[in-house]
Amino acid sequence: GGDASSAERAKEALKLATAEAKVAEAKKGLEAAKEESKTEKKKAAAGLKAVGEAQRGLEAAREAFEPEKASLAKKLSTALLKLAVAEKSLSSLQENTKLEKAKMKGEEKQATQRTAELKKVTEASEAEAVKNSKKLISTQTKLAAS
């Protein structure tokens, strides 16, 4: 019976060795998983850090742009104001031009009227002069006849 018991022992030893190997394998796996988890945690932390930095960068960019935006808005409103002033002065210039034209038309009308009046007066004077000279001629003729 000694051979049977040694064979049993060998089987048991093999089982034990196999179990130990499995435990060692499992431990290795667990360690690897822990390392991977650490790496993943590091990656996640690095990712979060990168996101945080990106957000801070965005905030900084926004803050930096705020004054620029304000300055742009100021420049725009200044330009719009200048445009409004220019438009206003243009329209007042057009208005003045209209007034000038109207004034000139009025003056032209007056001048035309004056000319017409002068013409009438001149014609009347001429007619009067003709009449007077005829009278004079007839008076002279009468005198000469008598």
Secondary structure in CASP SS format (residue, H / E / C, confidence):
PFRMAT SS
TARGET T0000
AUTHOR 0000-0000-0000
METHOD secondary structure of the structure
MODEL  1
G C 1.00
G H 1.00
D H 1.00
A H 1.00
S H 1.00
S H 1.00
A H 1.00
E H 1.00
R H 1.00
A H 1.00
K H 1.00
E H 1.00
A H 1.00
L H 1.00
K H 1.00
L H 1.00
A H 1.00
T H 1.00
A H 1.00
E H 1.00
A H 1.00
K H 1.00
V H 1.00
A H 1.00
E H 1.00
A H 1.00
K H 1.00
K H 1.00
G H 1.00
L H 1.00
E H 1.00
A H 1.00
A H 1.00
K H 1.00
E H 1.00
E H 1.00
S H 1.00
K H 1.00
T H 1.00
E H 1.00
K H 1.00
K H 1.00
K H 1.00
A H 1.00
A H 1.00
A H 1.00
G H 1.00
L H 1.00
K H 1.00
A H 1.00
V H 1.00
G H 1.00
E H 1.00
A H 1.00
Q H 1.00
R H 1.00
G H 1.00
L H 1.00
E H 1.00
A H 1.00
A H 1.00
R H 1.00
E H 1.00
A H 1.00
F H 1.00
E H 1.00
P H 1.00
E H 1.00
K H 1.00
A H 1.00
S H 1.00
L H 1.00
A H 1.00
K H 1.00
K H 1.00
L H 1.00
S H 1.00
T H 1.00
A H 1.00
L H 1.00
L H 1.00
K H 1.00
L H 1.00
A H 1.00
V H 1.00
A H 1.00
E H 1.00
K H 1.00
S H 1.00
L H 1.00
S H 1.00
S H 1.00
L H 1.00
Q H 1.00
E H 1.00
N H 1.00
T H 1.00
K H 1.00
L H 1.00
E H 1.00
K H 1.00
A H 1.00
K H 1.00
M H 1.00
K H 1.00
G H 1.00
E H 1.00
E H 1.00
K H 1.00
Q H 1.00
A H 1.00
T H 1.00
Q H 1.00
R H 1.00
T H 1.00
A H 1.00
E H 1.00
L H 1.00
K H 1.00
K H 1.00
V H 1.00
T H 1.00
E H 1.00
A H 1.00
S H 1.00
E H 1.00
A H 1.00
E H 1.00
A H 1.00
V H 1.00
K H 1.00
N H 1.00
S H 1.00
K H 1.00
K H 1.00
L H 1.00
I H 1.00
S H 1.00
T H 1.00
Q H 1.00
T H 1.00
K H 1.00
L H 1.00
A H 1.00
A H 1.00
S C 1.00
END
